[in-house]
Amino acid sequence: MWDVECRSPLRCELDSAFNHLYGLSREDTANILDTFLIVRCKDEAAHGT
């Protein structure tokens, strides 16, 4: 069973590594994530924008 506190940072590191390997900029990554409605809603709830 995964430890949730351990899993989240690992997923962030993997996402970052894949974005780097594909040569995606921060703007490209933001645009991709904005296409996922649930991600945008969670970000807006957590950060206000």
N, CA, C and O atoms as a Maestro MAE file, in Angstrom:
{
 s_m_m2io_version
 :::
 2.0.0
}

f_m_ct {
 s_m_title
 :::
 protein
 m_atom[196] {
  # First column is atom index #
  i_m_mmod_type
  r_m_x_coord
  r_m_y_coord
  r_m_z_coord
  i_m_residue_number
  s_m_chain_name
  s_m_pdb_residue_name
  s_m_pdb_atom_name
  i_m_atomic_number
  :::
  1 25 0.851 -1.185 0.000 1 A "MET " " N  " 7
  2 3 0.000 0.000 0.000 1 A "MET " " CA " 6
  3 2 0.890 1.239 0.000 1 A "MET " " C  " 6
  4 15 1.896 1.292 0.707 1 A "MET " " O  " 8
  5 25 0.511 2.227 -0.795 2 A "TRP " " N  " 7
  6 3 1.278 3.456 -0.886 2 A "TRP " " CA " 6
  7 2 1.033 4.354 0.313 2 A "TRP " " C  " 6
  8 15 -0.089 4.472 0.805 2 A "TRP " " O  " 8
  9 25 2.079 4.967 0.759 3 A "ASP " " N  " 7
  10 3 1.983 5.997 1.783 3 A "ASP " " CA " 6
  11 2 1.660 7.305 1.058 3 A "ASP " " C  " 6
  12 15 2.468 7.788 0.265 3 A "ASP " " O  " 8
  13 25 0.493 7.875 1.324 4 A "VAL " " N  " 7
  14 3 0.031 9.067 0.607 4 A "VAL " " CA " 6
  15 2 1.028 10.220 0.742 4 A "VAL " " C  " 6
  16 15 1.272 10.944 -0.223 4 A "VAL " " O  " 8
  17 25 1.591 10.388 1.908 5 A "GLU " " N  " 7
  18 3 2.547 11.483 2.114 5 A "GLU " " CA " 6
  19 2 3.812 11.269 1.304 5 A "GLU " " C  " 6
  20 15 4.465 12.239 0.919 5 A "GLU " " O  " 8
  21 25 4.169 10.039 1.040 6 A "CYS " " N  " 7
  22 3 5.349 9.724 0.238 6 A "CYS " " CA " 6
  23 2 5.024 9.772 -1.247 6 A "CYS " " C  " 6
  24 15 5.870 10.168 -2.049 6 A "CYS " " O  " 8
  25 25 3.820 9.377 -1.624 7 A "ARG " " N  " 7
  26 3 3.439 9.260 -3.025 7 A "ARG " " CA " 6
  27 2 3.345 10.609 -3.726 7 A "ARG " " C  " 6
  28 15 3.797 10.740 -4.864 7 A "ARG " " O  " 8
  29 25 2.778 11.600 -3.082 8 A "SER " " N  " 7
  30 3 2.580 12.896 -3.719 8 A "SER " " CA " 6
  31 2 3.891 13.538 -4.188 8 A "SER " " C  " 6
  32 15 3.978 13.951 -5.344 8 A "SER " " O  " 8
  33 25 4.900 13.634 -3.336 9 A "PRO " " N  " 7
  34 3 6.163 14.224 -3.815 9 A "PRO " " CA " 6
  35 2 6.815 13.397 -4.932 9 A "PRO " " C  " 6
  36 15 7.434 13.958 -5.836 9 A "PRO " " O  " 8
  37 25 6.679 12.085 -4.872 10 A "LEU " " N  " 7
  38 3 7.244 11.248 -5.922 10 A "LEU " " CA " 6
  39 2 6.561 11.503 -7.264 10 A "LEU " " C  " 6
  40 15 7.220 11.559 -8.302 10 A "LEU " " O  " 8
  41 25 5.236 11.659 -7.236 11 A "ARG " " N  " 7
  42 3 4.505 11.959 -8.473 11 A "ARG " " CA " 6
  43 2 4.917 13.316 -9.025 11 A "ARG " " C  " 6
  44 15 5.048 13.478 -10.238 11 A "ARG " " O  " 8
  45 25 5.121 14.281 -8.153 12 A "CYS " " N  " 7
  46 3 5.565 15.605 -8.601 12 A "CYS " " CA " 6
  47 2 6.933 15.520 -9.272 12 A "CYS " " C  " 6
  48 15 7.165 16.140 -10.310 12 A "CYS " " O  " 8
  49 25 7.828 14.750 -8.674 13 A "GLU " " N  " 7
  50 3 9.165 14.581 -9.240 13 A "GLU " " CA " 6
  51 2 9.093 13.895 -10.604 13 A "GLU " " C  " 6
  52 15 9.786 14.297 -11.539 13 A "GLU " " O  " 8
  53 25 8.259 12.865 -10.718 14 A "LEU " " N  " 7
  54 3 8.107 12.169 -12.001 14 A "LEU " " CA " 6
  55 2 7.507 13.089 -13.056 14 A "LEU " " C  " 6
  56 15 7.985 13.126 -14.190 14 A "LEU " " O  " 8
  57 25 6.465 13.832 -12.692 15 A "ASP " " N  " 7
  58 3 5.855 14.767 -13.637 15 A "ASP " " CA " 6
  59 2 6.884 15.782 -14.129 15 A "ASP " " C  " 6
  60 15 6.952 16.088 -15.320 15 A "ASP " " O  " 8
  61 25 7.673 16.292 -13.206 16 A "SER " " N  " 7
  62 3 8.692 17.267 -13.552 16 A "SER " " CA " 6
  63 2 9.734 16.657 -14.495 16 A "SER " " C  " 6
  64 15 10.145 17.291 -15.467 16 A "SER " " O  " 8
  65 25 10.153 15.438 -14.204 17 A "ALA " " N  " 7
  66 3 11.147 14.764 -15.045 17 A "ALA " " CA " 6
  67 2 10.610 14.535 -16.457 17 A "ALA " " C  " 6
  68 15 11.328 14.755 -17.432 17 A "ALA " " O  " 8
  69 25 9.359 14.098 -16.576 18 A "PHE " " N  " 7
  70 3 8.778 13.877 -17.899 18 A "PHE " " CA " 6
  71 2 8.627 15.180 -18.666 18 A "PHE " " C  " 6
  72 15 8.882 15.223 -19.870 18 A "PHE " " O  " 8
  73 25 8.219 16.235 -17.990 19 A "ASN " " N  " 7
  74 3 8.108 17.533 -18.658 19 A "ASN " " CA " 6
  75 2 9.467 17.975 -19.181 19 A "ASN " " C  " 6
  76 15 9.568 18.495 -20.292 19 A "ASN " " O  " 8
  77 25 10.501 17.773 -18.395 20 A "HIS " " N  " 7
  78 3 11.856 18.133 -18.803 20 A "HIS " " CA " 6
  79 2 12.309 17.279 -19.994 20 A "HIS " " C  " 6
  80 15 12.857 17.803 -20.964 20 A "HIS " " O  " 8
  81 25 12.078 15.969 -19.916 21 A "LEU " " N  " 7
  82 3 12.489 15.073 -21.002 21 A "LEU " " CA " 6
  83 2 11.793 15.402 -22.317 21 A "LEU " " C  " 6
  84 15 12.391 15.271 -23.385 21 A "LEU " " O  " 8
  85 25 10.533 15.828 -22.246 22 A "TYR " " N  " 7
  86 3 9.802 16.197 -23.449 22 A "TYR " " CA " 6
  87 2 10.087 17.634 -23.888 22 A "TYR " " C  " 6
  88 15 9.572 18.084 -24.912 22 A "TYR " " O  " 8
  89 25 10.899 18.347 -23.125 23 A "GLY " " N  " 7
  90 3 11.270 19.706 -23.496 23 A "GLY " " CA " 6
  91 2 10.160 20.715 -23.313 23 A "GLY " " C  " 6
  92 15 10.129 21.736 -24.000 23 A "GLY " " O  " 8
  93 25 9.243 20.444 -22.391 24 A "LEU " " N  " 7
  94 3 8.121 21.359 -22.169 24 A "LEU " " CA " 6
  95 2 8.534 22.498 -21.251 24 A "LEU " " C  " 6
  96 15 9.211 22.293 -20.243 24 A "LEU " " O  " 8
  97 25 8.119 23.685 -21.614 25 A "SER " " N  " 7
  98 3 8.375 24.852 -20.767 25 A "SER " " CA " 6
  99 2 7.340 24.888 -19.641 25 A "SER " " C  " 6
  100 15 6.396 24.099 -19.616 25 A "SER " " O  " 8
  101 25 7.539 25.806 -18.732 26 A "ARG " " N  " 7
  102 3 6.561 26.001 -17.647 26 A "ARG " " CA " 6
  103 2 5.207 26.410 -18.228 26 A "ARG " " C  " 6
  104 15 4.163 25.955 -17.760 26 A "ARG " " O  " 8
  105 25 5.228 27.262 -19.241 27 A "GLU " " N  " 7
  106 3 3.982 27.701 -19.884 27 A "GLU " " CA " 6
  107 2 3.279 26.525 -20.569 27 A "GLU " " C  " 6
  108 15 2.061 26.381 -20.467 27 A "GLU " " O  " 8
  109 25 4.050 25.691 -21.265 28 A "ASP " " N  " 7
  110 3 3.464 24.514 -21.922 28 A "ASP " " CA " 6
  111 2 2.801 23.601 -20.895 28 A "ASP " " C  " 6
  112 15 1.683 23.125 -21.096 28 A "ASP " " O  " 8
  113 25 3.501 23.369 -19.806 29 A "THR " " N  " 7
  114 3 2.974 22.505 -18.751 29 A "THR " " CA " 6
  115 2 1.710 23.096 -18.148 29 A "THR " " C  " 6
  116 15 0.745 22.374 -17.896 29 A "THR " " O  " 8
  117 25 1.707 24.401 -17.914 30 A "ALA " " N  " 7
  118 3 0.518 25.063 -17.364 30 A "ALA " " CA " 6
  119 2 -0.659 24.935 -18.315 30 A "ALA " " C  " 6
  120 15 -1.785 24.696 -17.880 30 A "ALA " " O  " 8
  121 25 -0.407 25.091 -19.611 31 A "ASN " " N  " 7
  122 3 -1.484 24.958 -20.594 31 A "ASN " " CA " 6
  123 2 -2.037 23.537 -20.618 31 A "ASN " " C  " 6
  124 15 -3.248 23.346 -20.724 31 A "ASN " " O  " 8
  125 25 -1.180 22.561 -20.522 32 A "ILE " " N  " 7
  126 3 -1.622 21.164 -20.501 32 A "ILE " " CA " 6
  127 2 -2.468 20.907 -19.258 32 A "ILE " " C  " 6
  128 15 -3.543 20.313 -19.345 32 A "ILE " " O  " 8
  129 25 -1.984 21.352 -18.109 33 A "LEU " " N  " 7
  130 3 -2.721 21.112 -16.876 33 A "LEU " " CA " 6
  131 2 -4.061 21.839 -16.855 33 A "LEU " " C  " 6
  132 15 -5.019 21.361 -16.248 33 A "LEU " " O  " 8
  133 25 -4.130 22.989 -17.515 34 A "ASP " " N  " 7
  134 3 -5.390 23.738 -17.572 34 A "ASP " " CA " 6
  135 2 -6.471 23.004 -18.359 34 A "ASP " " C  " 6
  136 15 -7.656 23.303 -18.206 34 A "ASP " " O  " 8
  137 25 -6.079 22.053 -19.195 35 A "THR " " N  " 7
  138 3 -7.081 21.300 -19.951 35 A "THR " " CA " 6
  139 2 -7.803 20.286 -19.076 35 A "THR " " C  " 6
  140 15 -8.845 19.758 -19.465 35 A "THR " " O  " 8
  141 25 -7.257 20.012 -17.895 36 A "PHE " " N  " 7
  142 3 -7.891 19.090 -16.962 36 A "PHE " " CA " 6
  143 2 -8.681 19.912 -15.950 36 A "PHE " " C  " 6
  144 15 -8.100 20.537 -15.063 36 A "PHE " " O  " 8
  145 25 -9.984 19.909 -16.081 37 A "LEU " " N  " 7
  146 3 -10.847 20.747 -15.263 37 A "LEU " " CA " 6
  147 2 -10.639 20.515 -13.772 37 A "LEU " " C  " 6
  148 15 -10.615 21.476 -13.002 37 A "LEU " " O  " 8
  149 25 -10.489 19.275 -13.351 38 A "ILE " " N  " 7
  150 3 -10.340 18.977 -11.922 38 A "ILE " " CA " 6
  151 2 -9.052 19.583 -11.368 38 A "ILE " " C  " 6
  152 15 -9.018 20.033 -10.223 38 A "ILE " " O  " 8
  153 25 -7.990 19.594 -12.184 39 A "VAL " " N  " 7
  154 3 -6.719 20.185 -11.743 39 A "VAL " " CA " 6
  155 2 -6.892 21.684 -11.555 39 A "VAL " " C  " 6
  156 15 -6.452 22.250 -10.555 39 A "VAL " " O  " 8
  157 25 -7.538 22.324 -12.530 40 A "ARG " " N  " 7
  158 3 -7.745 23.769 -12.430 40 A "ARG " " CA " 6
  159 2 -8.593 24.119 -11.215 40 A "ARG " " C  " 6
  160 15 -8.280 25.059 -10.484 40 A "ARG " " O  " 8
  161 25 -9.671 23.361 -10.998 41 A "CYS " " N  " 7
  162 3 -10.552 23.631 -9.847 41 A "CYS " " CA " 6
  163 2 -9.806 23.482 -8.531 41 A "CYS " " C  " 6
  164 15 -9.963 24.304 -7.629 41 A "CYS " " O  " 8
  165 25 -8.999 22.443 -8.418 42 A "LYS " " N  " 7
  166 3 -8.234 22.229 -7.184 42 A "LYS " " CA " 6
  167 2 -7.188 23.322 -6.984 42 A "LYS " " C  " 6
  168 15 -6.984 23.789 -5.863 42 A "LYS " " O  " 8
  169 25 -6.527 23.731 -8.062 43 A "ASP " " N  " 7
  170 3 -5.533 24.806 -7.964 43 A "ASP " " CA " 6
  171 2 -6.195 26.117 -7.549 43 A "ASP " " C  " 6
  172 15 -5.682 26.837 -6.692 43 A "ASP " " O  " 8
  173 25 -7.336 26.420 -8.161 44 A "GLU " " N  " 7
  174 3 -8.035 27.660 -7.810 44 A "GLU " " CA " 6
  175 2 -8.518 27.632 -6.370 44 A "GLU " " C  " 6
  176 15 -8.479 28.655 -5.686 44 A "GLU " " O  " 8
  177 25 -8.971 26.477 -5.900 45 A "ALA " " N  " 7
  178 3 -9.427 26.364 -4.513 45 A "ALA " " CA " 6
  179 2 -8.256 26.526 -3.546 45 A "ALA " " C  " 6
  180 15 -8.402 27.129 -2.483 45 A "ALA " " O  " 8
  181 25 -7.103 25.988 -3.915 46 A "ALA " " N  " 7
  182 3 -5.942 26.028 -3.020 46 A "ALA " " CA " 6
  183 2 -5.203 27.363 -3.084 46 A "ALA " " C  " 6
  184 15 -4.672 27.830 -2.076 46 A "ALA " " O  " 8
  185 25 -5.169 27.983 -4.280 47 A "HIS " " N  " 7
  186 3 -4.312 29.168 -4.468 47 A "HIS " " CA " 6
  187 2 -5.050 30.412 -4.916 47 A "HIS " " C  " 6
  188 15 -4.473 31.499 -4.953 47 A "HIS " " O  " 8
  189 25 -6.319 30.264 -5.256 48 A "GLY " " N  " 7
  190 3 -7.100 31.433 -5.657 48 A "GLY " " CA " 6
  191 2 -7.027 31.781 -7.122 48 A "GLY " " C  " 6
  192 15 -7.834 32.583 -7.590 48 A "GLY " " O  " 8
  193 25 -6.097 31.215 -7.869 49 A "THR " " N  " 7
  194 3 -6.023 31.466 -9.313 49 A "THR " " CA " 6
  195 2 -5.693 30.203 -10.048 49 A "THR " " C  " 6
  196 15 -5.588 30.212 -11.275 49 A "THR " " O  " 8
  :::
 }
 m_bond[195] {
  # First column is bond index #
  i_m_from
  i_m_to
  i_m_order
  :::
  1 1 2 1
  2 2 3 1
  3 3 4 2
  4 3 5 1
  5 5 6 1
  6 6 7 1
  7 7 8 2
  8 7 9 1
  9 9 10 1
  10 10 11 1
  11 11 12 2
  12 11 13 1
  13 13 14 1
  14 14 15 1
  15 15 16 2
  16 15 17 1
  17 17 18 1
  18 18 19 1
  19 19 20 2
  20 19 21 1
  21 21 22 1
  22 22 23 1
  23 23 24 2
  24 23 25 1
  25 25 26 1
  26 26 27 1
  27 27 28 2
  28 27 29 1
  29 29 30 1
  30 30 31 1
  31 31 32 2
  32 31 33 1
  33 33 34 1
  34 34 35 1
  35 35 36 2
  36 35 37 1
  37 37 38 1
  38 38 39 1
  39 39 40 2
  40 39 41 1
  41 41 42 1
  42 42 43 1
  43 43 44 2
  44 43 45 1
  45 45 46 1
  46 46 47 1
  47 47 48 2
  48 47 49 1
  49 49 50 1
  50 50 51 1
  51 51 52 2
  52 51 53 1
  53 53 54 1
  54 54 55 1
  55 55 56 2
  56 55 57 1
  57 57 58 1
  58 58 59 1
  59 59 60 2
  60 59 61 1
  61 61 62 1
  62 62 63 1
  63 63 64 2
  64 63 65 1
  65 65 66 1
  66 66 67 1
  67 67 68 2
  68 67 69 1
  69 69 70 1
  70 70 71 1
  71 71 72 2
  72 71 73 1
  73 73 74 1
  74 74 75 1
  75 75 76 2
  76 75 77 1
  77 77 78 1
  78 78 79 1
  79 79 80 2
  80 79 81 1
  81 81 82 1
  82 82 83 1
  83 83 84 2
  84 83 85 1
  85 85 86 1
  86 86 87 1
  87 87 88 2
  88 87 89 1
  89 89 90 1
  90 90 91 1
  91 91 92 2
  92 91 93 1
  93 93 94 1
  94 94 95 1
  95 95 96 2
  96 95 97 1
  97 97 98 1
  98 98 99 1
  99 99 100 2
  100 99 101 1
  101 101 102 1
  102 102 103 1
  103 103 104 2
  104 103 105 1
  105 105 106 1
  106 106 107 1
  107 107 108 2
  108 107 109 1
  109 109 110 1
  110 110 111 1
  111 111 112 2
  112 111 113 1
  113 113 114 1
  114 114 115 1
  115 115 116 2
  116 115 117 1
  117 117 118 1
  118 118 119 1
  119 119 120 2
  120 119 121 1
  121 121 122 1
  122 122 123 1
  123 123 124 2
  124 123 125 1
  125 125 126 1
  126 126 127 1
  127 127 128 2
  128 127 129 1
  129 129 130 1
  130 130 131 1
  131 131 132 2
  132 131 133 1
  133 133 134 1
  134 134 135 1
  135 135 136 2
  136 135 137 1
  137 137 138 1
  138 138 139 1
  139 139 140 2
  140 139 141 1
  141 141 142 1
  142 142 143 1
  143 143 144 2
  144 143 145 1
  145 145 146 1
  146 146 147 1
  147 147 148 2
  148 147 149 1
  149 149 150 1
  150 150 151 1
  151 151 152 2
  152 151 153 1
  153 153 154 1
  154 154 155 1
  155 155 156 2
  156 155 157 1
  157 157 158 1
  158 158 159 1
  159 159 160 2
  160 159 161 1
  161 161 162 1
  162 162 163 1
  163 163 164 2
  164 163 165 1
  165 165 166 1
  166 166 167 1
  167 167 168 2
  168 167 169 1
  169 169 170 1
  170 170 171 1
  171 171 172 2
  172 171 173 1
  173 173 174 1
  174 174 175 1
  175 175 176 2
  176 175 177 1
  177 177 178 1
  178 178 179 1
  179 179 180 2
  180 179 181 1
  181 181 182 1
  182 182 183 1
  183 183 184 2
  184 183 185 1
  185 185 186 1
  186 186 187 1
  187 187 188 2
  188 187 189 1
  189 189 190 1
  190 190 191 1
  191 191 192 2
  192 191 193 1
  193 193 194 1
  194 194 195 1
  195 195 196 2
  :::
 }
}
